[in-house]
Amino acid sequence: MPHADSSLVPEEVKTKTQFWTHVHGQLEPLLDGQRNWVSNLANTSSLIYNALLAFPTHFGPDPNKAVNWCGFYIDSTRFPKSTDSDVEGNRLLLGPFCGKPACQFINVTPGKARGLATEKPKAK
């Protein structure tokens, strides 16, 4: 069973590569067997956010390098249509996150950022 300690970073983790390998190893059992995407995104953002705060070598609580937000914005076409016709298409809607309050949506325009934000990973 996942535990709150999964976001702790051992002292022997010194590099960013070691850090992300450790986070991935902690994330796998946290998501194992859970198919609810909201729960999975919530736990993922929580684990990453708190692990970053616990990694003072590169991030940590220092205001000059601390992370203040970690989460997800989801393509608005993945949600049911809103009664507010202004909230349709070309927007990313706020999903699960940890940190300071965030914008409810982000308007996206054609270009590289939109492509990166909305494209599916390429199969390897």
C-alpha positions in Angstrom: 0.0 0.0 0.0 1.4 3.5 -0.9 2.5 5.6 2.0 3.1 9.3 2.5 6.8 8.5 2.9 7.0 7.7 -0.9 7.8 11.3 -1.5 10.9 11.3 0.7 14.3 11.4 -1.1 17.1 9.3 0.3 20.4 11.1 1.1 22.3 9.0 -1.4 20.3 10.5 -4.2 22.5 13.3 -5.5 21.9 13.9 -9.2 18.8 14.8 -11.2 19.0 11.4 -13.0 19.1 9.5 -9.7 16.2 11.7 -8.4 13.9 11.0 -11.4 14.8 7.3 -11.3 13.9 7.3 -7.6 10.6 9.2 -8.2 9.7 6.8 -11.1 10.3 3.9 -8.7 8.1 5.4 -6.1 5.4 6.3 -8.6 4.9 2.8 -10.1 3.5 1.1 -6.9 1.5 4.2 -6.1 -0.4 3.8 -9.4 -0.3 0.0 -9.6 -3.8 -1.4 -10.1 -5.5 2.0 -10.2 -7.2 2.9 -13.5 -8.9 6.1 -12.4 -7.1 8.9 -14.2 -8.1 11.6 -11.7 -6.7 9.6 -8.8 -3.5 8.8 -10.7 -2.9 12.4 -11.8 -3.6 13.6 -8.2 -1.1 11.1 -6.7 1.5 11.8 -9.5 1.4 15.6 -8.9 1.5 15.1 -5.1 4.5 12.7 -5.3 6.5 14.9 -7.7 5.7 18.1 -5.9 6.7 16.8 -2.5 9.7 14.9 -3.8 11.0 18.1 -5.4 10.6 20.0 -2.1 12.5 17.1 -0.4 15.5 17.3 -2.9 17.5 20.4 -1.7 20.4 19.7 -4.0 18.5 21.0 -7.0 15.1 22.1 -5.8 14.0 22.0 -2.1 12.4 24.7 -0.1 14.9 27.5 -1.0 12.7 30.3 -2.4 15.3 30.8 -5.2 14.8 27.3 -6.6 11.7 25.9 -5.0 8.9 24.5 -7.1 5.6 26.2 -6.3 3.3 24.1 -8.5 3.1 20.7 -10.1 0.1 19.4 -11.9 -1.8 18.8 -15.1 -3.8 20.7 -17.6 -6.1 18.5 -19.7 -7.3 19.2 -23.3 -10.8 20.6 -23.0 -12.1 18.3 -25.7 -11.6 15.4 -23.2 -14.4 16.8 -21.0 -18.2 17.0 -21.4 -19.3 20.2 -23.2 -19.9 23.1 -20.9 -23.1 25.2 -20.9 -20.8 28.2 -21.1 -20.0 28.2 -24.8 -17.0 30.3 -24.1 -15.2 27.3 -22.6 -14.9 25.2 -25.7 -12.0 23.9 -27.7 -8.4 25.3 -27.8 -8.2 25.3 -24.0 -6.4 23.3 -21.4 -8.5 22.9 -18.3 -7.0 22.6 -14.8 -6.6 19.1 -13.6 -5.2 17.6 -10.4 -2.3 19.6 -9.0 -0.4 20.5 -5.8 0.9 23.9 -5.0 -0.4 27.5 -5.2 -3.8 28.2 -6.8 -3.8 28.0 -10.6 -5.7 29.4 -13.6 -8.9 27.4 -14.3 -7.9 27.1 -18.0 -5.1 28.1 -20.4 -6.0 29.2 -23.9 -3.7 27.5 -26.4 -2.8 28.8 -29.9 -1.3 26.9 -32.8 2.4 26.5 -32.5 5.1 24.4 -30.8 3.7 24.9 -27.2 0.3 23.6 -28.2 1.8 20.7 -30.0 3.8 19.7 -27.0 0.9 20.2 -24.7 -1.6 18.1 -26.6 0.2 15.6 -28.7 0.3 11.9 -27.7 3.8 10.4 -27.0 5.2 8.7 -30.1 5.5 4.9 -29.9 9.1 3.7 -29.5 
